[in-house]
């Protein structure tokens, strides 16, 4: 991979508010602090950018003790437009879409880190 392929083209970033599940946010923070050279906002943006709505989507049941916290996030304008299009098409709130995309993204990331021991 060429070095310049590691970066997105310049574009406007927008500040929005979204309710993010506490456990997901904690995992995002852990990844940003200890594992990747990226901020929580950039990881959220990448998860949403990578997320593809499929014919069959899993809406996860939230634990009874789980708290959603409203957070200010900053994402690329094109990523937010993608969220708006999915919201209109599927009737799912932007906060829920972000949580689903982040959960799927974290699951993919964690699976990529698992080493199979024989």
N, C-alpha and C positions, 0 to 999 in steps of 0.2 A: 504494500500500500504506500502510495506517495504521501509525503507529509501534508500536503495541501488538501488531501481528501479526508483528513481528520476533522475538518472544520466546516461549519455551516456557512453559507453566504450571509453577508450582513443583511439584517432586516430589523424592523422595529420590534421591541419587546413591550408587552402590555402588562399592566398590573391588574390582577383580578383577585377576588376573594373566593375561596372554595373550602368546603368542609372536608377534611381529610381524616380518615380513621387514625387513631392514636398509634396503633401497632405498625401500620404502614409508614406513618411519618417517622416513628422511631427507627425503623429499618432503613428508610431513606437517609436519615441523619447519620446512622452508623456507616452506611456505604460511603457517604460523602466525607465523613471525618476520617475513616480508617482504610478504605479500600480503593476508591477511585479519585482521580483528580478532577472532581466536578462538584458543583454546588447542588443542594437539594432541588432548587428551581430548575437547573439544567437536567437533572435526572428525571424530574417530572415531565419536562418538555420532551425529552427523548422517549420516555415511555409512551406518552400520548402520540408522538410522531410515529412511533413504531407500531402502535396499536391498530389492529384491523378488526372492524366489526364483522363478525361472521353470522351466518344464518342462525346459529345456535350460540347464544351468549349466556354465560353463567353469572347470575347475580348472587353473590355470596351472602350467606346469612351472617349478620353481625353478632358477635358475642354479646351476651346480656350486659356485661360490665364494660364493654367497649364504648369509648366516647369519641364522637366526631368533634374536632376542634376547627373553628373557622380560622383560616390562615390566609394571609396575603401571599400570593404567588406571582411570579413574573415568568411569563412564557412568550415565545415568539408569536407574532401576530398571525402567521399562517397556521400555527398549531391551534390557536384559539378559534380561528375560522373553521378548522376541521371539527373541533368540539361543537361549535354552533350548528354545523351541518348535521352531525350525528344526533344532536339533541332534537332538531326539527324532524329528522327522518324516523328516529326510533322512540321519541317521547320519553327519553331518559334524561334526568337533570345533568347539568355539566359537572356538578360535584360527584355524582354517582359515576359518570363516565370517567372522570379523573381517577377515582378510587379503583375502578375496574382495570383501567389501563396500567396504573401503578402496580396493582396486585399481579397482573399478568407479567409485567416487565420484571418485577422482583423475582417471581417464580422462574422466569427464563434465566435471569442472572444467577440465581442460586443454583439452578440445575447445571449451569455451565461451569460452576466452581466445584461440583462434586467429583471426586476422584473415585473411580471404581477400583476396589482392592480385591485382588484374586488370591 
